[in-house]
Amino acid sequence: MVSNYHELVKTLQECSAACNHCFDSCLNEEDVTMMAECIRLDRECADFCSYLEQAILRNSPFVKQLAALCADICDACAEECGKHTHDHCQQCAKHCQLCAEACRAIA
């Protein structure tokens, strides 16, 4: 089962890394208060991508359901990050969109 999801695991890792980078970068922006929702969703998305990766690696019977939820979380993060012009936000939005697509493909 795990070998069927090799590409998804890679995409989840990349999305999580992009979200963590965005989260950290948002904390250094001039108006951190304006970035609050972006920061919140970055954390949510990074954590859930990591959780789904672990679920896949342990052959969880809930992978498809978790992937559907992960796609929704990635969509929300992509939408929020897409509102900001910072490069880290735009890169995060791109990775989240790709991850949402990959999750939906198996959900």
C-alpha positions in Angstrom: 0.0 0.0 0.0 2.8 2.5 0.9 4.5 2.1 -2.4 1.2 3.2 -4.1 1.5 6.6 -2.4 5.2 7.3 -3.0 4.5 10.5 -5.0 1.9 11.7 -2.6 4.3 11.3 0.4 6.8 13.4 -1.5 4.2 16.1 -2.2 3.1 16.1 1.4 6.6 16.6 2.6 7.2 19.4 0.2 3.9 21.1 1.2 4.7 20.7 4.9 8.1 22.3 4.3 6.6 25.2 2.4 4.0 25.8 5.1 6.6 25.7 7.8 8.8 28.1 5.9 5.9 30.4 5.3 4.9 30.2 8.9 8.4 31.2 10.1 8.7 34.0 7.5 5.3 35.4 8.4 6.4 35.8 11.9 9.2 38.1 10.6 6.8 40.3 8.6 6.3 43.9 9.6 2.6 43.5 10.4 2.4 40.1 12.0 -1.2 40.8 13.1 -2.2 41.0 9.4 -0.6 37.6 8.9 -2.4 35.9 11.8 -4.8 33.8 9.6 -1.9 32.8 7.3 0.2 31.7 10.2 -2.7 29.7 11.7 -3.4 27.9 8.4 0.3 27.3 7.7 0.5 25.4 11.0 -2.7 23.5 10.4 -1.7 22.5 6.9 1.9 21.5 7.9 0.7 19.5 10.8 -2.0 17.7 8.8 0.3 17.0 5.8 2.7 15.4 8.3 -0.1 13.4 9.9 -1.3 12.1 6.6 2.3 11.1 5.7 2.5 9.1 8.9 -0.9 7.5 8.3 0.2 6.4 4.9 3.5 5.0 6.2 1.7 2.9 8.9 -0.9 1.6 6.3 -3.8 3.3 8.1 -7.2 2.1 6.8 -8.3 5.8 6.8 -5.9 7.2 4.2 -8.6 8.1 1.7 -10.7 9.9 4.2 -7.7 11.7 5.7 -6.6 12.7 2.2 -10.0 14.2 1.5 -9.7 16.3 4.6 -6.1 17.2 3.8 -7.1 18.5 0.4 -9.7 20.8 2.1 -7.0 22.1 4.5 -4.5 22.6 1.7 -7.2 24.5 -0.2 -7.9 26.8 2.7 -4.2 27.5 3.2 -3.6 28.1 -0.5 -6.5 30.6 -0.6 -5.2 32.5 2.4 -1.6 32.5 1.3 -2.6 33.5 -2.2 -4.0 36.8 -0.7 -0.5 37.9 0.3 2.2 39.2 -2.1 5.2 37.9 -0.1 7.2 35.3 -2.1 7.0 32.8 0.8 3.2 33.1 0.7 3.0 32.7 -3.0 5.3 29.6 -2.9 3.3 28.1 -0.1 0.0 28.6 -2.0 1.5 26.9 -5.0 2.6 23.8 -3.0 -0.7 23.7 -1.2 -2.6 23.7 -4.5 -0.4 20.8 -5.8 -0.9 18.9 -2.6 -4.7 19.4 -2.6 -4.8 18.0 -6.2 -2.6 15.0 -5.2 -4.8 14.3 -2.2 -8.0 14.5 -4.1 -6.6 12.1 -6.7 -6.5 9.3 -4.1 -9.5 10.4 -1.9 
